[in-house]
Amino acid sequence: MIVIRDGTQKRLLINQEPPENFVPPAVDPLFRSVAHVFGAGALAVVLTGMGQDGRRGCQVLREAGAQILVQDEATSVVGACRARWSARAWPTAYCRCP
């Protein structure tokens, strides 16, 4: 999925591009488009995921001034993957999910 600006409206579209990060659907295209449309007004919430998906998108969001909330390693199903890259994506805060 991606977010686009259509005049004064914002729209969510299904991304028809080839898969990124070996996972369809990948969150990186969504995060990049959110950074472009909303900039510093965006809030990304990153929960359990696989591999590197989300890392580059979070970097783009952070460069745009967005806030990034990342699930902590202890409550992530795939905690090691998230912990490995989240520090490089400069999360604003970590959250514990029950």
Residue frames relative to the residue before (quaternion, step in Angstrom):
aa qw qx qy qz dx dy dz
M 1.0000 0.0000 0.0000 0.0000 0.00 0.00 0.00
I 0.0603 -0.7630 0.6415 0.0509 3.50 -1.26 0.53
V 0.3388 -0.6974 0.5908 0.2234 3.55 -1.28 0.45
I 0.0420 -0.7814 0.6222 0.0225 3.55 -1.02 0.85
R 0.3802 -0.6609 0.5862 0.2739 3.52 -1.31 0.39
D 0.0528 -0.7819 0.6209 -0.0203 3.56 -0.82 1.08
G 0.7742 -0.1677 0.0700 0.6063 3.57 0.19 1.29
T 0.7842 -0.2291 0.2040 0.5393 3.56 -0.65 -1.14
Q 0.6063 0.5616 -0.3353 0.4524 3.59 1.31 -0.12
K 0.2318 -0.7028 0.6442 0.1932 3.53 -1.32 0.37
R 0.0924 -0.8097 0.5793 0.0165 3.56 -0.91 0.94
L 0.3056 -0.7117 0.6068 0.1786 3.52 -1.21 0.69
L 0.0623 -0.8140 0.5773 -0.0129 3.57 -0.67 1.13
I 0.4861 -0.6076 0.5327 0.3328 3.53 -1.27 0.45
N 0.3733 -0.7345 0.5295 0.2021 3.56 -0.78 1.07
Q 0.1929 -0.8078 0.5515 0.0780 3.58 -0.73 1.09
E 0.4309 0.7037 -0.4570 0.3320 3.60 1.27 0.20
P 0.6428 -0.5005 0.3911 0.4282 3.61 -1.23 0.31
P 0.6263 -0.5646 0.3772 0.3831 3.61 -1.11 0.61
E 0.2414 -0.7311 0.6217 0.1441 3.54 -1.21 0.70
N 0.8448 0.1945 -0.1337 0.4802 3.55 -1.21 0.52
F 0.5483 -0.6540 0.3673 0.3698 3.57 1.21 0.50
V 0.6758 0.4361 -0.3064 0.5092 3.60 1.19 0.44
P 0.0724 -0.7720 0.6282 0.0644 3.58 -0.68 1.02
P 0.5873 -0.3156 -0.7383 0.1020 1.68 -1.47 1.94
A 0.3647 -0.7139 0.5584 0.2134 3.56 -1.08 0.75
V 0.4539 -0.6994 0.4855 0.2630 3.57 -1.12 0.63
D 0.5044 0.6756 -0.4239 0.3309 3.63 1.14 -0.42
P 0.6672 0.4815 -0.3369 0.4577 3.68 0.80 -0.81
L 0.6274 0.5308 -0.3313 0.4634 3.59 1.04 -0.77
F 0.6838 0.4874 -0.2954 0.4557 3.58 0.81 -0.98
R 0.6407 0.5139 -0.3359 0.4611 3.63 0.95 -0.77
S 0.6791 0.4814 -0.3007 0.4655 3.58 0.92 -0.86
V 0.6149 0.5300 -0.3425 0.4730 3.61 1.05 -0.70
A 0.6327 0.5219 -0.3289 0.4681 3.60 0.99 -0.81
H 0.6655 0.5095 -0.2987 0.4564 3.58 0.96 -0.86
V 0.7382 0.4290 -0.2284 0.4678 3.59 0.87 -0.97
F 0.8196 0.2759 -0.1141 0.4890 3.61 0.82 -0.96
G 0.2355 -0.8162 0.5005 0.1666 3.61 1.20 -0.40
A 0.8507 -0.0887 0.1007 0.5083 3.54 -0.92 -1.00
G 0.6188 0.5596 -0.3442 0.4306 3.61 1.22 -0.27
A 0.5574 0.6301 -0.3792 0.3853 3.60 1.28 -0.03
L 0.1207 -0.7323 0.6635 0.0949 3.51 -1.33 0.50
A 0.1271 -0.7802 0.6098 0.0577 3.58 -0.71 1.08
V 0.1213 -0.7609 0.6343 0.0621 3.55 -1.01 0.86
V 0.0997 -0.8143 0.5718 0.0022 3.56 -0.50 1.24
L 0.0902 -0.7864 0.6108 0.0184 3.54 -0.64 1.19
T 0.7956 -0.2637 0.2039 0.5058 3.57 -1.26 -0.18
G 0.1044 0.7856 -0.6027 0.0929 3.54 -0.99 0.89
M 0.4976 -0.6579 0.4829 0.2940 3.53 -1.30 -0.12
G 0.8762 0.0854 -0.0531 0.4713 3.52 -1.13 0.75
Q 0.7968 -0.3053 0.2523 0.4563 3.52 -1.06 -0.89
D 0.4206 0.7233 -0.4747 0.2731 3.62 1.21 -0.14
G 0.7625 0.3279 -0.2827 0.4808 3.55 -0.81 1.07
R 0.5735 0.6266 -0.3815 0.3646 3.59 1.10 -0.60
R 0.7161 0.4293 -0.2699 0.4796 3.61 0.72 -0.99
G 0.6296 0.5357 -0.3346 0.4524 3.59 1.03 -0.73
C 0.6438 0.5089 -0.3166 0.4757 3.57 1.05 -0.77
Q 0.6233 0.5325 -0.3474 0.4553 3.59 1.01 -0.70
V 0.6479 0.5014 -0.3127 0.4806 3.58 1.00 -0.82
L 0.6383 0.5215 -0.3232 0.4649 3.58 0.97 -0.83
R 0.6715 0.5042 -0.3032 0.4504 3.57 0.87 -0.94
E 0.6374 0.5236 -0.3180 0.4672 3.58 1.03 -0.83
A 0.6679 0.4794 -0.2877 0.4912 3.59 1.19 -0.59
G 0.5710 -0.6223 0.3686 0.3883 3.60 1.28 -0.09
A 0.4222 0.7200 -0.4555 0.3096 3.59 1.26 0.17
Q 0.4534 -0.6366 0.5495 0.2953 3.54 -1.34 0.34
I 0.1121 -0.7920 0.5988 0.0402 3.60 -1.02 0.82
L 0.1072 -0.7746 0.6231 0.0148 3.54 -0.77 1.14
V 0.0797 -0.8193 0.5677 -0.0121 3.59 -0.61 1.17
Q 0.4815 -0.6506 0.5065 0.2973 3.56 -0.97 0.91
D 0.4715 -0.6883 0.4687 0.2903 3.59 -0.92 0.87
E 0.6611 -0.5478 0.3560 0.3690 3.54 -1.23 0.57
A 0.6373 0.5744 -0.3312 0.3927 3.58 0.97 -0.84
T 0.7734 0.3264 -0.1858 0.5107 3.61 1.01 -0.68
S 0.5181 0.6296 -0.4217 0.3965 3.61 1.26 0.08
V 0.4949 -0.6417 0.4971 0.3102 3.55 -1.02 0.81
V 0.7595 0.1768 -0.0921 0.6192 3.57 1.06 -0.81
G 0.0409 -0.8808 0.4716 0.0023 3.54 0.77 1.12
A 0.6463 0.5436 -0.3411 0.4129 3.58 0.90 -0.84
C 0.6351 0.5250 -0.3356 0.4565 3.59 0.98 -0.77
R 0.6844 0.4811 -0.2894 0.4652 3.57 0.84 -0.94
A 0.6697 0.5032 -0.3104 0.4494 3.58 0.90 -0.87
R 0.6123 0.5938 -0.3458 0.3911 3.58 1.03 -0.79
W 0.8165 0.2495 -0.1331 0.5033 3.62 0.91 -0.78
S 0.5370 0.6706 -0.4181 0.2953 3.61 1.06 -0.46
A 0.6220 0.5410 -0.3601 0.4368 3.59 1.00 -0.66
R 0.6627 0.4940 -0.3053 0.4728 3.59 1.10 -0.66
A 0.6647 0.4885 -0.3036 0.4767 3.59 1.20 -0.41
W 0.3904 -0.7696 0.4385 0.2512 3.58 1.30 0.16
P 0.0132 0.8168 -0.5763 0.0205 3.61 0.54 1.06
T 0.4978 -0.6371 0.5037 0.3043 3.53 -1.16 0.67
A 0.7856 -0.1038 0.1039 0.6011 3.57 1.05 -0.82
Y 0.3462 -0.6862 0.5940 0.2376 3.53 -1.37 0.30
C 0.1444 -0.7815 0.5984 0.1012 3.56 -1.14 0.58
R 0.3241 -0.7038 0.5985 0.2035 3.53 -1.22 0.62
C 0.1635 -0.7892 0.5878 0.0706 3.54 -0.75 1.10
P 0.4525 -0.7118 0.4592 0.2789 3.60 -0.76 0.98
